[in-house]
């Protein structure tokens, strides 16, 4: 097979993956400890990210580990706040107040989807 012949199929596969990612439903769980300033900031930041980049395509559950310690044990939470992306796979964890938006977007595999959305808006 010629080297250039596979390129269109690779491009199609990438475009299909980006399209599937752009419509995927996200299941997120944020573990916090009480209503500390850091917990409140994490909730505010992740809700803002979700509303801006996952509008109507996400489920966010906030779990206070001081009230539900067994849930934290089951997920092996060692620090709070911790965000777990359950779906789409792969599972990912983020620790902190969720203020590093770029890192969160990369970790949620939203960078390509964000770029694709902005490209289609410019047309």
C-alpha contacts under 8 A as a table, 3 or more apart, distances in Angstrom:
res1	aa1	res2	aa2	distance
1	X	5	X	6.94
1	X	6	X	7.76
2	X	5	X	5.33
2	X	6	X	7.27
3	X	6	X	6.24
3	X	7	X	7.53
4	X	7	X	5.48
4	X	8	X	7.99
5	X	8	X	6.70
5	X	9	X	7.90
6	X	9	X	5.45
6	X	10	X	6.32
7	X	10	X	5.07
7	X	11	X	6.14
8	X	11	X	5.00
8	X	12	X	6.13
9	X	12	X	5.02
9	X	13	X	6.13
10	X	13	X	5.05
10	X	14	X	6.16
11	X	14	X	5.13
11	X	15	X	6.12
12	X	15	X	5.08
12	X	16	X	6.07
13	X	16	X	5.08
13	X	17	X	6.16
14	X	17	X	5.07
14	X	18	X	6.17
15	X	18	X	5.12
15	X	19	X	6.10
16	X	19	X	5.05
16	X	20	X	6.11
17	X	20	X	5.09
17	X	21	X	6.07
18	X	21	X	5.02
18	X	22	X	6.07
18	X	112	X	6.59
18	X	113	X	6.06
18	X	116	X	7.70
19	X	22	X	5.04
19	X	23	X	6.62
19	X	113	X	7.60
20	X	23	X	5.40
20	X	24	X	6.10
21	X	24	X	5.09
21	X	109	X	7.91
21	X	110	X	7.75
21	X	113	X	6.70
22	X	110	X	7.88
22	X	113	X	5.35
23	X	57	X	7.39
24	X	57	X	6.93
24	X	88	X	6.85
25	X	57	X	4.83
25	X	58	X	5.49
25	X	59	X	7.83
25	X	87	X	7.15
25	X	88	X	6.88
26	X	54	X	7.85
26	X	57	X	6.16
26	X	58	X	4.45
26	X	59	X	6.20
26	X	85	X	7.28
26	X	86	X	7.45
26	X	87	X	5.20
26	X	88	X	5.87
27	X	58	X	5.81
27	X	59	X	4.92
27	X	60	X	6.30
27	X	85	X	6.10
27	X	86	X	5.36
27	X	87	X	4.94
27	X	88	X	7.22
28	X	58	X	7.34
28	X	59	X	6.02
28	X	60	X	4.82
28	X	61	X	6.34
28	X	83	X	6.89
28	X	84	X	5.67
28	X	85	X	4.66
28	X	86	X	5.83
28	X	87	X	7.24
29	X	60	X	5.66
29	X	61	X	4.72
29	X	62	X	5.85
29	X	63	X	7.15
29	X	83	X	5.66
29	X	84	X	5.21
29	X	85	X	6.66
29	X	86	X	7.52
30	X	43	X	7.68
30	X	60	X	7.28
30	X	61	X	6.16
30	X	62	X	4.76
30	X	63	X	6.06
30	X	81	X	6.81
30	X	82	X	5.68
30	X	83	X	4.29
30	X	84	X	6.36
31	X	62	X	5.99
31	X	63	X	4.83
31	X	64	X	5.91
31	X	65	X	6.37
31	X	72	X	7.46
31	X	77	X	7.92
31	X	80	X	6.07
31	X	81	X	5.33
31	X	82	X	5.09
31	X	83	X	6.23
32	X	35	X	7.93
32	X	39	X	5.45
32	X	62	X	7.22
32	X	63	X	6.16
32	X	64	X	4.94
32	X	65	X	6.08
32	X	80	X	5.19
32	X	81	X	4.54
32	X	82	X	6.83
33	X	36	X	6.94
33	X	39	X	6.51
33	X	64	X	5.32
33	X	65	X	5.51
33	X	66	X	5.67
33	X	80	X	6.26
33	X	81	X	6.99
34	X	39	X	7.02
34	X	64	X	5.89
34	X	65	X	7.54
34	X	66	X	6.30
35	X	39	X	5.86
35	X	40	X	6.08
36	X	39	X	5.13
36	X	40	X	6.21
37	X	40	X	5.14
37	X	41	X	6.08
38	X	41	X	5.09
38	X	42	X	6.15
38	X	81	X	7.48
38	X	96	X	8.00
38	X	97	X	5.89
39	X	42	X	5.09
39	X	43	X	6.26
39	X	80	X	7.76
39	X	81	X	6.08
39	X	97	X	6.85
40	X	43	X	5.20
40	X	44	X	6.16
41	X	44	X	5.10
41	X	45	X	5.98
41	X	97	X	5.86
41	X	98	X	7.68
41	X	99	X	7.97
42	X	45	X	5.15
42	X	46	X	6.06
42	X	81	X	6.76
42	X	96	X	7.16
42	X	97	X	4.08
42	X	98	X	5.17
42	X	99	X	7.24
43	X	46	X	5.43
43	X	47	X	6.06
43	X	62	X	7.81
43	X	97	X	7.88
44	X	47	X	5.33
44	X	48	X	6.19
45	X	48	X	5.16
45	X	49	X	6.25
45	X	97	X	7.31
45	X	98	X	5.70
45	X	99	X	6.09
46	X	49	X	5.02
46	X	50	X	6.06
46	X	98	X	6.10
47	X	50	X	5.06
47	X	51	X	6.05
48	X	51	X	5.19
48	X	52	X	6.10
49	X	52	X	5.24
49	X	53	X	5.92
49	X	54	X	7.55
49	X	101	X	7.19
50	X	53	X	5.33
50	X	54	X	4.81
50	X	55	X	6.35
50	X	58	X	7.09
51	X	54	X	5.69
51	X	55	X	4.79
51	X	56	X	7.60
52	X	55	X	6.20
53	X	110	X	7.64
53	X	114	X	7.16
54	X	57	X	5.14
54	X	58	X	6.14
55	X	58	X	7.20
63	X	68	X	7.13
64	X	67	X	5.53
64	X	68	X	6.16
65	X	68	X	4.72
65	X	69	X	4.76
65	X	70	X	7.89
65	X	71	X	7.16
65	X	72	X	5.95
66	X	69	X	5.88
68	X	71	X	5.72
68	X	72	X	7.06
69	X	72	X	5.18
69	X	73	X	6.34
70	X	73	X	4.97
70	X	74	X	6.18
71	X	74	X	5.15
71	X	75	X	6.44
72	X	75	X	5.24
72	X	76	X	5.94
72	X	77	X	5.13
73	X	76	X	4.85
73	X	77	X	6.23
74	X	77	X	7.86
77	X	80	X	7.43
77	X	82	X	7.27
79	X	82	X	6.43
79	X	95	X	6.97
80	X	95	X	6.72
80	X	96	X	6.87
81	X	95	X	5.87
81	X	96	X	5.38
81	X	97	X	6.33
82	X	93	X	6.75
82	X	94	X	5.51
82	X	95	X	4.42
82	X	96	X	6.33
83	X	93	X	5.59
83	X	94	X	4.99
83	X	95	X	6.40
84	X	91	X	7.03
84	X	92	X	5.67
84	X	93	X	4.58
84	X	94	X	6.52
85	X	88	X	7.41
85	X	89	X	7.89
85	X	90	X	7.99
85	X	91	X	5.40
85	X	92	X	5.07
85	X	93	X	6.41
85	X	108	X	7.29
86	X	89	X	6.59
86	X	90	X	7.52
86	X	91	X	5.09
86	X	92	X	7.09
87	X	90	X	7.13
87	X	91	X	6.66
88	X	91	X	7.39
92	X	107	X	7.04
92	X	108	X	7.61
94	X	98	X	7.64
94	X	104	X	7.48
95	X	98	X	7.46
96	X	99	X	7.75
98	X	101	X	6.69
98	X	104	X	7.06
100	X	103	X	5.52
100	X	104	X	6.38
101	X	104	X	5.06
101	X	105	X	6.08
102	X	105	X	5.14
102	X	106	X	6.18
103	X	106	X	5.11
103	X	107	X	6.01
104	X	107	X	5.00
104	X	108	X	6.00
105	X	108	X	5.10
105	X	109	X	6.13
105	X	110	X	5.03
105	X	111	X	5.79
106	X	109	X	5.01
106	X	110	X	5.92
106	X	111	X	5.55
107	X	110	X	7.58
109	X	112	X	7.02
109	X	113	X	7.69
110	X	113	X	5.03
110	X	114	X	5.86
111	X	114	X	5.05
111	X	115	X	6.11
112	X	115	X	5.04
112	X	116	X	6.00
113	X	116	X	5.01
113	X	117	X	6.07
114	X	117	X	5.13
114	X	118	X	6.20
115	X	118	X	5.19
115	X	119	X	6.12
116	X	119	X	5.09
116	X	120	X	6.33
117	X	120	X	5.30
117	X	121	X	6.27
118	X	121	X	5.08
118	X	122	X	6.31
119	X	122	X	5.30
119	X	123	X	6.79
120	X	123	X	5.44
